[in-house]
């Protein structure tokens, strides 16, 4: 039984059993029909609460926006508020320190609270109510004025425009804001600079138009009203829409928009409305990052179906915000919907990006982070749109990471993750990092800070912790079984260190981590472990006699006792192969409902024969052509043999037609090419000294001096990227005629990710310290509630 702590009590969540269902995470999505009656009510309740969140979107009240709504005068009685209920809400929601703002507050939001507080004071003063509250609010502003020019404080992007204007408006209302005059002068100077720089009253494409309430009567409201949305709002902002009613005219559509919000929230408004599609997309994204999206497949599919419908219609709810447009593109593409990168063409350069922010509510940083993540899903050989977006967003985020000390732990983790090679991440390791940095008190920014319980809540924390720790328990059992197998096979006598148990198991367990994939993880890890001594055997350790003996034993298979062994190490290696492959075949037959033993053995024999061919090249000092080399080297890397064998125990039944299909053949070809080329770009110097074949060295040799080593490496990297993108396209771009289950496609893609990890320079899994740390984090150290989560 697993105990997960919460603030006031310990919730006990029991392990659950699994059947032979299959599924996936990120690109790996899995059906989770493996829960049994052993699941305790607490987990069922938490899971059901999360499901219900998809149907009910919640967001925190915005004191700032509610204040602007409260300032709207009645059309019939201009000296009375049009929305008196919002004025009452302000009167009832002043905090003990005299401020208004997000509750619970945050130490970095003092400046943001000043903005909300001053807006509320304007509303109260305009209607001459709450005099004691006004004085308390002014006292708060006086005490906290230090935060206005404090670079450590976070505030909305339009602060320099809006806050000085509210000071001017306060003076018109005879409200004396207790700020040092020198500070006020600085604020007015900043406002002038911002308006001159952005030419706010002339340039209608300027991003700061979103903060038009800061212009008041100076704003060209007639022109701004051309940006009115179908729902009657200006930029989905209650504050800006209300400002139009205050400074311009009583537009019926604006009034209808405000009334539609109050119909739902009664006496307050959020800082952005509507939020249904963006919030649901963020839920999907958050559940993915926490590693539990596979439990909510039906709900996620419903969200993405609706998002795709809006995408096809070019609906403003998806396309008016850069961040959510990019997020929609990324999630839709990852889930096999056909979406074109052409829709992101307006963001191909930083200048174009800035000019597209006229109606945005999210921060620039959020939007750039989302654009960068979307750009990593380029799968056409040449996609100049996504490639150019990737270039400039990467440079921006790297600079942000270096300079911005205000990045909270969660945001910093997200930026660091985004900057890692998309093809070289172990998702389970990232899940753990995200779970540990996930903060239920986290906030986002629009006009002001806000929270959504749909995105940050304790249920997400508890459920993801339980899921991670449950999977970790299953992984421990897998590893114990691998250790027993390792000892039975006497692999230590072949020079294979026990640490290879972890290095062979870790990649697969981090990508196919669900309990239902235990057999697939076992087959994959054992096959990888066996290829290690086999590779050493053919590379340098074995004599010609031993190599031929091993091949003869494999061909004879069940006649090995009559064939005999020329050495003890041949005997150990063959018996390990023999017993393990019989186990593979038995498991595959149960899963497939037919015998696939011959197919498994044939694949392995191909590997041995090609390894023997490489030995012959070495002994003959022959340099093969590039084509000949790849035809052999893409087999000796054993990717096809390992993956074809693993997919037999992955879950779905695979007919011989599917196994022999052109689609599977092409996916396998791209995967083996990616793995082989990655290997060769890292080992060419070593293999040059050993006189072993390597594509880099072949290209240099056959060019007869016209191609340098560096140029050859670049040529190979271009081949690598071409195959990587083609593989990604086949995995994500779903064809109606495809018979290959998605989980099998994901197996090949995720194997290419493993190769990127293993062959990337300076990766955290290659150093002893990094390996040890990840072994503990992934397999032995449970996830606990951090102080910020408890």
MOCORHU-V901609 format. One line per field, one symbol per residue. phi: phi as a letter, one per 20 degrees, with the letter a starting at -180 (. if undefined). A space follows every 10 residues. Layout:
phi->???
This chain:
phi->.dddecgdbd eecefcecde fbabclfedc fdedfdffff ggffffffff gfffececbf fdffffffff fffffecgec ffcfffffff fecfffenec rfcfebfedf fffgffffff ffffffdlcm ffffffffff fffdfgffde feedbffegf efffffffff ffeldeffcg ffffffffff fffffffelg edefefffgf dfffelfffe fgffffefeg enedmldgff ffffffedae ffffffffff fffedmcbce ebbfcgfgff fffgfffffe ncfffcffff ffffffffff ffelfffeef dgffffffgf ffffdmeece fgfdffdfcf fffffeefce defgffffff ffffffefce gccffffffg ffffffffff ffdefeffgf ffffffffef ggecceffff gfgfgfefcf efccccfbfb ccgfdcbffg ffffffffff fffffffgff fffffgffel fffenefgff gffeeggffe dcefgfdgff fffgffffff ffffffgefb eeegffffff fffffflfdf fefncebfff fffffffgff fffgffffff fembecgfff fffffgffff ffffffgffe ledffgffff feffeffmff ffffffffde qfedffffge ffffffffff fffgffffff fedffffffe mefbffffff ffflneceff ffffffffff ffffffffff feefdfefde ggffffgfff fffgffffde fmffeeegff fffffffedc efedfegfef
